[in-house]
Amino acid sequence: MSEYTVHSELRNIGAKTVHTARLHRFISDTPTEHHGTDTGPSPVEYLLGALGACLGASAAAYAHSPKYKVKLSKFDMDFTAET
């Protein structure tokens, strides 16, 4: 079993949030039209990136198996929200 922890701290500027995972820091924010300062990807963009990372990690795991031939190297993650 693996455990994962991300510490998040909301800054006093728009929706800017600084996250720390192990030794890695990353910023999320929202575009200015959503009251953010656009200093980083939005939470939805990070979610899409996380899904893409899972897909990539799975493809990489299969690529190391002699049973499979994996040619996937690029893919897009899209999301449309109704407002």
C-alpha positions as CSV (number, residue, x, y, z in Angstrom):
1,M,0.0,0.0,0.0
2,S,1.3,3.5,-0.8
3,E,0.4,6.7,1.0
4,Y,0.4,10.1,-0.6
5,T,0.2,13.5,1.0
6,V,0.0,16.9,-0.6
7,H,0.0,20.0,1.6
8,S,-1.9,23.0,0.2
9,E,-1.8,26.6,1.3
10,L,-4.1,29.3,-0.1
11,R,-2.4,32.6,-0.7
12,N,-4.0,36.0,-0.2
13,I,-3.9,36.7,-3.9
14,G,-6.9,35.6,-6.0
15,A,-7.2,31.8,-5.9
16,K,-3.5,31.1,-5.9
17,T,-2.7,28.0,-3.9
18,V,0.8,26.5,-3.3
19,H,1.0,22.8,-3.0
20,T,3.9,20.6,-1.7
21,A,4.2,16.9,-2.5
22,R,7.3,15.3,-1.1
23,L,10.1,17.7,-2.3
24,H,8.0,19.2,-5.1
25,R,6.2,22.5,-5.0
26,F,3.5,23.5,-7.6
27,I,1.1,26.3,-7.9
28,S,-2.6,26.2,-8.9
29,D,-4.7,29.2,-9.7
30,T,-7.7,30.2,-11.7
31,P,-7.9,32.5,-14.7
32,T,-8.6,36.1,-14.1
33,E,-12.2,35.8,-15.4
34,H,-12.7,33.4,-12.4
35,H,-11.2,35.8,-9.9
36,G,-7.8,34.3,-10.0
37,T,-4.4,35.7,-11.1
38,D,-3.6,33.0,-13.7
39,T,-0.2,32.2,-12.1
40,G,-0.6,28.5,-12.6
41,P,-2.8,25.8,-14.1
42,S,-6.4,25.6,-12.7
43,P,-7.5,22.7,-10.5
44,V,-9.4,21.2,-13.5
45,E,-6.2,21.4,-15.6
46,Y,-4.2,19.7,-12.9
47,L,-7.0,17.0,-12.7
48,L,-6.7,16.5,-16.5
49,G,-2.9,16.3,-16.1
50,A,-3.2,13.8,-13.4
51,L,-5.5,11.6,-15.5
52,G,-3.0,11.9,-18.4
53,A,-0.1,11.0,-16.0
54,C,-2.0,7.9,-14.9
55,L,-2.6,6.9,-18.5
56,G,1.1,7.5,-19.3
57,A,2.3,5.5,-16.3
58,S,0.0,2.7,-17.3
59,A,1.2,2.8,-20.9
60,A,4.8,2.8,-19.6
61,A,4.2,-0.2,-17.4
62,Y,2.8,-2.1,-20.4
63,A,5.6,-1.0,-22.6
64,H,8.1,-2.8,-20.4
65,S,6.2,-6.1,-20.8
66,P,7.2,-8.3,-23.7
67,K,3.5,-9.3,-24.1
68,Y,2.4,-5.8,-25.3
69,K,3.5,-3.3,-28.0
70,V,2.7,0.2,-26.8
71,K,3.1,3.0,-29.3
72,L,1.1,5.7,-27.3
73,S,3.4,8.7,-26.8
74,K,1.1,11.8,-27.0
75,F,-2.5,12.3,-26.0
76,D,-4.9,15.1,-25.1
77,M,-7.3,15.3,-22.2
78,D,-10.3,17.6,-22.8
79,F,-13.1,18.7,-20.5
80,T,-16.0,21.0,-21.2
81,A,-18.0,22.4,-18.4
82,E,-21.5,23.8,-18.7
83,T,-21.8,27.2,-17.0
